[in-house]
Amino acid sequence: MNVTDASQTDSRQSPGAIPPPSYRTMVWHHFRKNRLAVAGLWATVALVAVALLAPLLANDRPLVARLDGRWSLPLLAPAAAEANRDWHDLRRPGGFPWQTGFGRGGDFALWPPVPFSPTEYDLLQSLSPPTRIHWFGTDDRGRDVLSRMIHGARISLSVGFVAVGLALMIGICSGALAGYFGGWVDQVISRVIEIILTIP
């Protein structure tokens, strides 16, 4: 009997044996088989990328500008950009949003895809329908809806991550207390959690 057990142990540890997959590998394998979960992951990654890159995607200041032969980064230096607003006044809203030439001595500006800030308003353009300039239209104050959605993603995701983080911490602490003490403490914590879950 001992000889059999030793041979089985040696066969399991032989160099040619294939090691069993780790728990992380099995979880990732099952996750990849769920198409809805994978789609949700990519959607979350896209939203996080939009939130992080919001100033580069929607802004009323060019990413790079050349005015009077001088190069500047108005997006990184908003105070200097406000002091010299020639590039802003010469903006052509109907032009190609990525690249707008001022047409004066080789002046140049590289604009974000959405050349409007979330706070920039124009009462003459209030409640405008979707157009080539305002892709999602404007609100009652003439602010670009798409720009506000892009910048609003930062607030929405921040609130979501903070709420989930707090819920995770509370759940870990309450579960640890319930498992450690057991008995009536476990029952009370379980009933309180059930009551909280019934609240929409």
N, C-alpha and C positions, 0 to 999 in steps of 0.2 A: 504493500500500500504506500509506503514511504517512497519507494522507487518510482511508482507511477506519478505521485505528486511532484517529485523532483523533475521528472521528464516533462510534465506539463508546464512547470514553471520555466524550465529551460527553453521550451518551444515558444512560450509567450514572449520571452525576452531575447529571442534570436534576432540577429541583425536583419534577416529577410522579412520579418513580420511587419505588417502594416499597422502603425499605431492608431488607436481609435481617435475619431475626431474630437476636438475639444468642444466644450459647451458653447463657446463663442462662435465656433464654426457652424455648429448645428443651428444656433439661433439665426445667424446670418443666412444660412441656406434656406430655412423656412421663411424668413422675411423676404428674400428675393423671389420666392414662389408666389407671394401675395402681391399681385399687380397693383391693387388699390393702395396698399401700404407704400410701395415704391413710388407710386405717383404722388402720394401725400408727402413723402420725403422730399422729392424734387420740387414740389410746390412750396414747401417750407423753405428750402434752400434758396429758391428764386425770390421769395418775399424778403428773406433776410438780406440777400444781395441788393435788392432794390432799396431797402431801408438804409443799409450802410452807404450806398452810393447815391443817396437822394440828392445831395448838393451838386453832384456831377451830372445827374439826369434831368433835373428841373431847377433852373435858376435864371434870374434876370440879369446876371453878369456873365460875360464870356469867360471861358476857361483860359484862353490865351488871347491877348490883344496886342496889336502893334499900331500905335498912334503917334504921328509925327516922327516916325523912324525909331521909336522906342518901344521895346517889348515889355509887357507887364502881365501879371497874373491877377486880374481883378477879383477872381473868386477867392483867392487866398489873402488878398489885401482889400477888404471891403471899404475901409476908411479912405484909402487912396482912390479907390474906384468912385466913391461918392464925391470926392473933391474934384475929380476930372470926369465929367459925365458926357464928354463928346461922343464916346463910343456908344453910350446908351441912347443919346438923342438921335444918332444916325442909324440906329437899328432899323432894318426893314422887316416888319413883322411877317410879310408875305414871302420872304425869301427862304431859301433852303436853310433849315435850322442848324445844320452842322457847320456851315461855313458861310459867312456873310462878308463880302468885301465892301468897304466903305466907298471905294471908287474915288479916293482923293489922295493922291501921292502914295499909292500902294498901301494904304491903311488896311488893316485886316483884323478879323475877329473870329474866333472859333467858339461857337455857341453850343450849349447843351442841347440834347434832342428836344427838350421842352423849354423854350427860352422865356419862361415866366416863373416868378417866385410864388410861393403860396400866399404871400401877403400883398402882392402887387394887384391893385384893383383899377378898374376903369368903368365908371358908372355908365358911360355911353355904350358899353358892351355887356350890360347886365342881362342875365338870363338868355344869353346867346346860345343857339343850337350848335351842335358839333359842326365845325368847319375845318378847313385845311390849316388854319392858324391855331384855333382852340379845338383840339381833337375830341375832347369830351364836353365841349361847351363851357359856359361860365355860370357862376352862381348869381344870386340877387345883387351882389356888390361888384360884379364884373371880374371876379377872380377866377383864374383858370382852374377848372375842376380836376384835370389830370395832375397838375402840379400839386394841388392840395392832397390828392389821394396818395401820391408818391411820398410826400413828406409826412402825411398822416400815418403811413405804414410804420414809421419809427415809433410813434406813440403807441399804436395798437400792439405791436409786437413787444414793446417794453412792458406794457401792462400785462399782456398775456404771460410772458416769461416770469415776471415778478409774482403773479398770482399762482402760477403752477409751482414755482419754487417755494412759496409760503405753504401751499397745500402739501407739498412733499415733505417739508420739514415737520409740519404739524402731524402728518400721518405717521412719519417715522417715530416721532416722540410718543404719540399716543399708543401706537402699536407696541413699542418697546415697554411702556408702562403696563399695558394690558397683559402682555406675555410674561413679564417679570413677576407681577403680583398675583395675577390670576384671580379666581374667585369672584367676589362681588365687584372688585375694581374692573375686571375684564367685562363683566356684564354692564356696568354703568357706562364705560367708555364705548362699548359696542352699541348700546341704545342711543347714546348721544350722537354717534356718527350716523346711525340710521335716521335719526330725526333731522340732522343737517342735510343728509342726502335727499330727503323729501322736499326740501325748500328749493324751488326753481331758481 
